[in-house]
Every structure is written in structure tokens, then in C-alpha cells.
Amino acid sequence: MPYLIAIVVLVGALCLLDLLLTLGVIRRLREQTKLIDALYEAVGTGVLAGADNGLPVGEVVGDFDATTVDGAHVTRDLLPEGTVVAFMSPDCQGCHEQLPEVVSWAAGQDRSRVLAVVDGRSGDPASLVTQLSPVAQVIVEEAPSGVANAFRVQSFPTFFKVAEGGKVLARAPRISRLPAVSPAVSTAGSPAADTVGSSERQAEEQPA
């Protein structure tokens, strides 16, 4: 009987030790996650010395002339107010990790205000294009110049929010770190529909 009690006590002690070690590992992982998030934030905002990935807030995007996979013409001056521009690459692990989040977010936005620029020089862009096309306008860049050059993007993924005319309002390494964007609305009586309707009524009221 004493041996049985000793074994039970030993097993209990081992279970308790295992639980403490597991909690310690979880706490450590959380700390590492916070550090990684902080590093992402620093890189995305240019806090790190020498970090220069993309135009800073307040700068105006360079001129560019591109065509989406749907055949739409896109230039800096055609970007609507509040457009979000996502730069992604087929060989970028972070891009694929964030892709579900990007697609889910974009699905709730106005598609005309979401522009995805995929680097077609590294890997096959087909998978990214297929998943992004239903929720965003997609441009595949095969040359080193173009939209990425206009935004001075050097690494992926990178996300921007721009004003009409191309002024950079925000830049971030994750879509969730950008300021909120108005959700897509396509039904009558919705805010966006009211805005469009108001604009049309104002245009009609203008003297010829």
C-alpha cells in the first residue's frame, strides 16, 4: 500500500510539473508573438533604422499606368478616395499566411477600392490572382517598374491606404493595421448608395 501511495504521489507530481512547463511554454510563445508583432509594426512604420519599404504617410504616389487582369485601366489619378492597395508575391510565405485574412477583409469592402498588386516575376501568381480577383482589382506586374515602383515597395506583403489623387494615408505590414475602410454596400438605401444618389441629384440640379 505505501508503494501505491508513493506511485500516485509521484505521478501527480509529474503531471503538475508537466502542467507548469506547458504554461511556461504558452507564456513564452505569447511573449514571442508580441515581440514579432512589435517588429512588424516597426518595419511597417519605418521605425527601424534603415527601414524604407514603401512611401511614408503624407507622400504622393508616383505616376503609373497599369491594366488589371479584368482589363480595367488603373492610374494614380483614377484611384478612388480610401483605396487600399495590397502588394503580394507568390514566393512570399507571409503573403500566403495573410491571404485568408486579406480575402476575408476585402470581401466586406467595395471592390473598386481594393487593388491587389501581385509580383509576377517570382513564382506563379495564378493562386493569388484566383483568390483575390473576386474581391479586388488585381494587377500582375511582370516588370520591375510600375505600381510597386510608384509606391517604392521593396518587400511583401505591404499594404497602403491612399486618398483620391494618390496621397498616402497609411502604410502597414498587415491589412488589419490599416485604418478602417467603409464596407461594401450595393443595395438601395445603404450609405454608399445614398452617397452616390446624392451626388447624382446634385449633378442633376446643376444648371446646364
C-alpha positions as CSV (number, residue, x, y, z in Angstrom):
1,M,0.0,0.0,0.0
2,P,2.7,2.6,0.8
3,Y,4.3,1.8,-2.6
4,L,0.9,2.5,-4.3
5,I,0.6,5.8,-2.5
6,A,4.1,6.8,-3.4
7,I,3.5,6.0,-7.1
8,V,0.3,8.0,-7.1
9,V,2.1,11.0,-5.5
10,L,4.9,10.7,-8.0
11,V,2.5,10.6,-10.9
12,G,0.6,13.6,-9.5
13,A,3.9,15.5,-9.1
14,L,4.9,14.7,-12.7
15,C,1.6,15.8,-14.0
16,L,1.8,19.1,-12.1
17,L,5.4,19.6,-13.4
18,D,4.2,18.9,-16.9
19,L,1.3,21.4,-16.5
20,L,3.7,24.1,-15.2
21,L,6.1,23.5,-18.1
22,T,3.2,23.8,-20.6
23,L,2.0,27.0,-19.1
24,G,5.6,28.4,-19.2
25,V,5.9,27.5,-22.9
26,I,2.5,29.1,-23.6
27,R,3.5,32.3,-21.8
28,R,6.8,32.3,-23.7
29,L,5.1,31.9,-27.0
30,R,2.8,34.8,-26.2
31,E,5.8,37.0,-25.4
32,Q,7.4,35.9,-28.7
33,T,4.2,36.7,-30.6
34,K,4.1,40.2,-29.1
35,L,7.7,40.8,-30.0
36,I,7.1,39.7,-33.6
37,D,4.1,41.9,-33.8
38,A,6.1,44.8,-32.5
39,L,8.8,44.1,-35.1
40,Y,6.2,44.0,-37.8
41,E,4.8,47.3,-36.6
42,A,8.3,48.9,-36.5
43,V,9.1,47.7,-40.0
44,G,5.8,48.8,-41.4
45,T,6.0,52.3,-39.9
46,G,9.7,52.8,-40.7
47,V,10.8,53.0,-37.1
48,L,13.7,50.6,-37.6
49,A,16.9,52.3,-38.7
50,G,17.2,51.9,-42.4
51,A,13.6,50.6,-42.8
52,D,12.4,52.0,-46.1
53,N,9.7,49.8,-47.6
54,G,7.2,52.0,-49.4
55,L,6.2,55.6,-49.4
56,P,5.7,57.2,-46.0
57,V,2.4,58.7,-44.9
58,G,1.8,62.1,-46.5
59,E,3.8,61.4,-49.7
60,V,2.1,61.2,-53.1
61,V,2.3,58.0,-55.1
62,G,4.4,58.3,-58.3
63,D,2.7,58.1,-61.7
64,F,1.8,54.7,-63.0
65,D,-0.3,53.2,-65.8
66,A,-1.5,49.6,-65.4
67,T,-4.2,47.2,-66.5
68,T,-5.9,44.7,-64.3
69,V,-6.4,41.1,-65.1
70,D,-10.0,42.1,-66.0
71,G,-8.8,44.6,-68.5
72,A,-9.6,47.7,-66.4
73,H,-7.3,50.8,-66.8
74,V,-5.7,51.9,-63.5
75,T,-3.6,55.0,-62.9
76,R,-2.7,57.0,-59.8
77,D,-5.3,59.7,-60.6
78,L,-8.1,57.1,-61.1
79,L,-7.7,55.7,-57.5
80,P,-10.9,56.5,-55.6
81,E,-10.8,58.0,-52.1
82,G,-9.8,55.5,-49.5
83,T,-8.4,52.9,-51.9
84,V,-6.4,50.1,-50.2
85,V,-3.5,48.8,-52.2
86,A,-2.1,45.4,-51.3
87,F,1.3,44.3,-52.6
88,M,1.8,40.5,-52.6
89,S,4.2,37.9,-54.1
90,P,3.8,34.2,-55.0
91,D,7.1,33.3,-53.2
92,C,6.3,35.2,-50.1
93,Q,5.4,33.0,-47.2
94,G,3.9,35.9,-45.2
95,C,1.7,36.7,-48.2
96,H,0.2,33.2,-48.2
97,E,-0.2,33.2,-44.4
98,Q,-2.1,36.5,-44.6
99,L,-4.0,35.7,-47.7
100,P,-7.1,34.3,-46.0
101,E,-7.3,37.4,-43.8
102,V,-6.9,39.7,-46.8
103,V,-9.6,37.9,-48.8
104,S,-12.0,37.9,-45.8
105,W,-11.4,41.6,-45.2
106,A,-11.7,42.6,-48.8
107,A,-15.0,40.6,-49.2
108,G,-16.6,43.1,-46.9
109,Q,-15.3,46.2,-48.9
110,D,-16.1,48.0,-52.0
111,R,-14.2,46.0,-54.7
112,S,-13.5,49.2,-56.7
113,R,-11.5,50.5,-53.7
114,V,-9.3,47.4,-53.2
115,L,-6.3,47.0,-55.5
116,A,-4.1,44.0,-55.3
117,V,-0.7,44.1,-57.0
118,V,0.9,40.7,-57.5
119,D,4.6,40.4,-58.3
120,G,4.6,38.1,-61.4
121,R,8.4,37.9,-61.6
122,S,8.8,35.5,-58.7
123,G,6.8,32.3,-58.9
124,D,3.4,31.5,-60.4
125,P,0.9,34.2,-59.5
126,A,-2.1,32.1,-60.5
127,S,-3.2,31.1,-57.0
128,L,-3.0,34.6,-55.6
129,V,-4.9,36.0,-58.6
130,T,-7.6,33.4,-58.4
131,Q,-8.3,34.0,-54.7
132,L,-8.0,37.8,-54.9
133,S,-9.9,38.5,-58.1
134,P,-13.4,38.1,-56.7
135,V,-12.8,40.7,-54.0
136,A,-10.3,43.0,-55.5
137,Q,-9.0,44.5,-58.7
138,V,-5.8,42.6,-59.5
139,I,-2.7,43.7,-61.3
140,V,0.1,41.3,-62.2
141,E,3.4,43.0,-62.6
142,E,6.0,41.4,-64.8
143,A,8.4,44.3,-64.9
144,P,10.5,45.9,-62.1
145,S,8.8,49.3,-62.7
146,G,5.1,50.0,-62.4
147,V,2.8,50.2,-59.4
148,A,5.3,48.7,-57.0
149,N,7.9,51.2,-58.2
150,A,5.4,54.1,-57.8
151,F,4.8,53.1,-54.2
152,R,8.5,52.3,-53.6
153,V,7.7,48.8,-52.3
154,Q,10.7,46.6,-51.6
155,S,9.2,43.7,-49.6
156,F,6.0,41.8,-49.4
157,P,3.3,41.9,-48.1
158,T,2.8,45.6,-47.8
159,F,-0.5,47.5,-47.6
160,F,-1.4,51.1,-48.2
161,K,-4.5,53.3,-47.9
162,V,-4.5,56.3,-50.2
163,A,-6.6,59.3,-50.8
164,E,-8.0,60.4,-54.1
165,G,-5.1,61.7,-56.1
166,G,-2.6,59.2,-54.6
167,K,-1.7,60.7,-51.3
168,V,-0.6,58.0,-48.8
169,L,-2.9,58.0,-45.8
170,A,-1.5,54.9,-44.1
171,R,1.0,52.1,-44.6
172,A,1.2,48.7,-42.7
173,P,2.6,45.2,-42.9
174,R,-0.9,43.7,-42.2
175,I,-4.3,44.6,-43.6
176,S,-5.7,44.7,-40.1
177,R,-3.3,47.5,-39.1
178,L,-4.8,49.9,-41.7
179,P,-7.4,52.4,-40.6
180,A,-11.0,51.2,-41.1
181,V,-12.4,51.4,-44.6
182,S,-16.1,51.8,-45.4
183,P,-17.6,48.4,-46.1
184,A,-19.1,47.5,-49.5
185,V,-22.7,48.4,-50.0
186,S,-24.7,47.6,-53.1
187,T,-28.3,47.8,-52.0
188,A,-30.6,50.8,-52.3
189,G,-30.8,52.8,-49.1
190,S,-27.3,51.9,-47.9
191,P,-24.8,54.6,-47.0
192,A,-22.8,54.2,-50.2
193,A,-25.9,54.1,-52.3
194,D,-27.2,57.3,-50.6
195,T,-23.8,58.9,-51.3
196,V,-23.9,58.0,-55.0
197,G,-27.6,59.1,-55.2
198,S,-26.8,62.4,-53.5
199,S,-24.0,63.0,-56.0
200,E,-26.3,62.2,-58.9
201,R,-29.0,64.5,-57.6
202,Q,-26.5,67.3,-57.1
203,A,-25.3,66.8,-60.7
204,E,-28.9,67.0,-62.0
205,E,-29.5,70.2,-60.0
206,Q,-26.5,71.9,-61.5
207,P,-27.6,74.4,-64.2
208,A,-26.8,73.3,-67.8
